[in-house]
Amino acid sequence: MNKLYPSAHAALDGLVADGMTLAVGGFGLCGIPEALIAALRDSGKKDLTAISNNAGVDGFGLGLLLATRQIRKMISSYVGENKEFERQYLAGELELEFTPQGTLAEKLRAGGAGIPAFYTKTGYGTLVAEGKETRQFDGQWYVMETALTADVALVKAWKADQAGNLLFRKTARNFNPLAAMAGRVCVAEVEEIVPTGALAPDQIHLPGIYVQRLVHNPSPEKRIEQRTLRSA
């Protein structure tokens, strides 16, 4: 099975639709599937729900889809770097399901593993727990959180083989594998593609069984979210 597509636009063709839910990898501006996000913007699909640790920044990452008003709802843990996100949310134009970062990671992991729900101490006694089931274990209170799945996952990896086995670099590994596992179909944007068998089994971070489509993007932008320099 040939998983490699000639472009990000080709990889999304016939796959994305209005109203669908997407799990999008990335941690801050690290490990963002930027070519796939741009292709999704160009598709014009709207009323999207995006599950992502953060919402990009103005003019980059998921910020592109916010600018074109294609996202209806965000499920995120950190949204503090995007002024357009703030404007839309405060104006009541954008839905937000705000989720603690560790809880969001576990919700995606559970979705990919077929686990429908789990209990966590995080958020008990706060707004996060409102309307959710709580239960006591060994004298401690926990909140029940339900798993997250997506119609399509868009992820960014450093290296892949032709079978779709993926390697991630450093912080890019934080949410990308979890998003990939939670999607019913996963499209991976990668910097380098090698022949099947070139990656040692112990190197692989995500097995190719989770990846249906590959896009080669050898020169991603790799922005720095906040750059601080020390004076000489």
C-alpha positions, 0 to 999 in steps of 0.5 A: 500500500502506497501511503505517500501523497504528492502534496498536502492538498492531495493527502486531504482530498476526499478526506476532510468535510464540513463539521468534522473533528480533527486532532492536530499535533503540536506543542506550542509552535513545535511539531505543527503540521503546517503544510497540512493546516495550510491545505486544510485552510485552502480546502474551505471546509468549515464548522470544524472542531479542533482538538489541539494542545494550543491554538497556534498564533496569529497567522500561523498554525491553527491561527490560519483557520481561526482567521478564516473562521473555519473552526467552530470549536476548540478543545485545548489546554493553552490558548494565550498566544492568539489575539484572534482566538481571544477576540472570537471567544470573548465575542461568543463566536467560538466555542471552547472546551478548556482542558488541563494539559495532562488531562487532554493528553490522557483523553487522546491516549484513552481514545486511541487505546479504546478506553471510554473514560478514566478518573483523575484528581485534576480539576476536582472542585473547580469549574473543570469538574462541573457537570461531570461524574465524581467518585471517591477512591481510598478517601480521595475525590476524582473526576471522570473524564471521557476519551477523545477521538477524531475523524482525522488526525493531522500530525508532524514527524521528523522521519518516516519510512514508507510504511508510515512508521514515525520518529519525532524529535524532542518536544514534537513528541509530546502530543503528536503520537497521541493525536495520531492514535486518536484519529480514525484516519491519520495524515502525517507530514514528515521532513524525511522519508526512508525505505521500509526497514531502514528504521530500527524497530526500537527507534520507532515512536509510532507504528505505521498501523496508525498512519494512513497517509504521508506527505513529505515536507523537507523544509518546514518553517519551525518558528520560535514562539517566544525568542529571548536573547541575553544582552552581551 
